[in-house]
Amino acid sequence: MHYIARNPKNAKVYQKLVQSCKYFFIKNPILVYEGISFDICWYDINENWLMMNQTSCKLWITHYLQITPRNHEDIPHASSLIPKIYQFDLFDLNLSILTISYNVFMSLCSSVKTLSLNRATVKNDDGTVVSFEKIIEQLPNSFELGGIREDFDIDIFYSFMKKNKNTRVHLKFSDQISEEYKARLEAIVDEIIATKNREYKPPLIDFRGLHREKSNKLFLFFCFT
């Protein structure tokens, strides 16, 4: 009984156990949520407000986690949830304006199908920033990066993407990028569209000013290549 209480096979099994006997919750108090979001406060999939700072229970999240604080002052509150997570079977992970360690980040991403990062930073133990290419290499499915500034080296990234055969990557660039940088992005889009035999998964490149016809063609290549 003690082993079963401490090592539930999955979230459904755990919920059945605690419904059948309070012993299991007492020995291993876990709150199971299908999804949890944060912008200015925590709430669940039914938009019920959650008092996460007042619970000592561990959390088991079974579908999605969205941490998108509206300003930097809310970041400490937003980050406080992560140490409470006991288990996650995430399908969708969305993180904004957070700094997170590489090990924690990869733990969160272990089962995700869709990942969205917006002005988020992943760091190694020594404080250095993890390269974008390293993150993509570790993620087998779908990846979205938003709010990209023009200090992002698009040429290094594009060279890497032409070797990428597994991950779907969506890049959303900031409205503040220069016309010169937009011209370089459009040249890459033109090259992708003109390439007849692609042996890689073309990225979806999204920025203000790209002609709709080109955007639509790139979207089709992104979805069906």
N, C-alpha and C positions, 0 to 999 in steps of 0.2 A: 504493500500500500504506500509506504513512504517513497519508494522508487518511482511508482506511477505518478504520485503527486508532484515529485520534483522533475520528472521527465515526460511531460505529456507529448504524445506523438504528433499532434497538430492542434490547431485552434478549436476545431469542431469537437475533437475528443475531449479537450480540456473543458469546454463549455458543458458538455454532457456530464462530465465528472462532477463539476461544481453544482450543477442542477440536481444531481442525485444525492450529493452529500457535501455539507459545508466543510468537512474535514479537509477536502482538497484545496479549497480557497484559503483556509487558515494556514495550511502548510506552504502554499505557494500562491500568494495573492497576485492575480494577473487580471487586468481589464482588457477585454478583446474588442477591437474596433475594426470595422471594415475600412474606414478611411478617417484621417485626421488632417485638419488644415489650420494654418495660422496666417493672419494678416495683421490685425490689431489685437486679436485674442484667439484662443483655441476653440474649435468647434468640430463636431463630428459630421458624418455624411448627411444626417438629417438636420444640420445647422443648429444643433443643441450646443449651447455654450458649455465649455469644459473648464473646470477649475484645476488645471494641471499642477499649479504651484502648491495646491493643498492636498495632493494625493501622494502617498508613499508606495502605492501599488506599481508593479511593473506593467508594461504595455505590450500587447501583441497586436500588430497591425497587419491586416490580411490583404489589403488591396492597394491603397495609395497613401502617400504622405506628401503634403504640400506645405512648405515653410517659406512664405513670401512676405516678410515684414515690410511695412510701408515706409519705414524710416530706420536710420541707424540706431536710434534710441531704443527701439523694440528688439534689437538683435539679441541682447542677453536673455530676455524672456523667451524669445523664439528658440534659442539654442539650448535652453534648459530642458527641453523634452528629450533630446537625444540620449542622454545617459539613462533615462527611465525605460528605454526600449529593451524588452526581453527577447522578442523574436519579431521578425517581419517576413512576410511573403509578398513583397511589394511588386505590383504590376506597373505602377506609375509613380515616379519620384520627381518632384518639382522643388528646386531650391533657388532662392534669390538673396542677394547681398549678404551672404554668409561666408565665413571662413571656416573650413572644416578639414580635419586631418585626413590624409590619404587612406589610412587603415579604416577609419570610421566610414569614410565615403564608399570604399569598396565593399564594406560589410552591408551598407544600405543598398548597394547596387547589385548584390549577389543574385537577385531574381528578377530585376526590373526588365520590362519590355520597352518602356519609354522613359527617357530621362531628359529633363529640362533644367538648364542652368542659366540664370540671368544675373550677371555681375557677381557671380559666386567664385570663390577662390579655394582651391584644394592645395594643401601644403604637406610637404614631407616632414618627418620628425625633426629635421635640422632647420626647419623654417623656410626652406626654399619652396618656390611654387612648382607644383607638378606640371609638366608640359602637357599641352592639349593632346599631342600625339600619343603619349603614354596612357592617358585616360581612354582614348578611343580604342587603343589596342586591347584594353581590358574589358571592353563592353561589346558583347556579341550582337546586340539588337539595334535599338534606335536611340539617337542622341540629338538633343536640340540645345543650341547655345544662343542666348539673346543678349541684346544691348552691347554688341561687339564694337569696340573702338578701333581706330585705324592704326594703333600700335600693334594690332594683331597681324602677324606676318603671314599674309595670305599666300605668298609664293611658296614658302616652306610648307604650309598646310596643303596647298594644292598638289605639290609633289608627293606628299604623303598620301593624299586621297586617291591618287592614280594607282596606288598599290592596294587600296582598301577594297576587299571583295565581300565583306561581311556586314559592316555597320552602316545603317542609314543615318546620315548626318544632315541636320537642318541648321543653317547659320542665319541669324537675324541681326543685321547690322544697325548700329545707332543712326539716328537721323542727323547726327552731328558730324559724320564723316565728310571729308572734303570731296570736291568734284574730281580731283585727280585720283583719289582712292576709288571713287565710284567707277571711273573709267577703267581702272585695272580690274575691278570686279566684273564689269560688263565684258571685258576682253576674255576673261576666264569663262563666263557664261557662254559667249559666242563659240569658244573652242569646244566646250562640252557639247553644245548643240550640233556643231559641224562634224564631230567625231562619229563615224559610222559604226565602228566595231569597238565598243567599250568593254574592256575586261575588268572594269572596276565599277563600284556603285557610285554614281555621280551625286555630289552633295546638292542639296537645295539651298541656293544662295538668295537671300531676301534682303533687298534694300530699297529705300525710297528713290524713285526715278527710273527703275528698270522697266522697260516697255512690257506691257501686259502680255503680248504675244510671246515674247521670250520667256517671261515668267511662267506662262502656261506650259510651254514646251518643256522647260526644265522640270516643272512639277511632274509631268508625265514620265520623264526619264527617271526621276527620283522614285516614283511609285512602282514602276514596272521593270526597272533594270535589276 
